[in-house]
Amino acid sequence: MPLRHKSAQKRARQTKKITDRNKKIKALIKGTVKKVIETKDKETAVKEFKQTTKILDRAAAKGVIHKKKAANVKSKLAKRINKAK
């Protein structure tokens, strides 16, 4: 059933655009976190961690994820890197 009001149609378009953007960013986050976890070399892991941190902070600033979730993910990754030999 098509939406009748122009404002409802616009809202539907905006929601779709925002949802698509959020999905892309969340997929990017998952990929970069996985890279950090799977990296065996500590130096490489630290470089990947810096990139992941930037992505997490940007996602939190845009409201894709909550800022405390970003902080929790960064904390867990930092602990894992520091524990690695």
Protein Blocks (a to p, Z undefined) as FASTA:
>chain_A
ZZfblklmmmmmmmmmmmmmmmmmmmmmmmmmmmmmmpmblklmmmmmmmmmmmmmmmmm
nomacfklmmmmmmmmmmmmmmpZZ
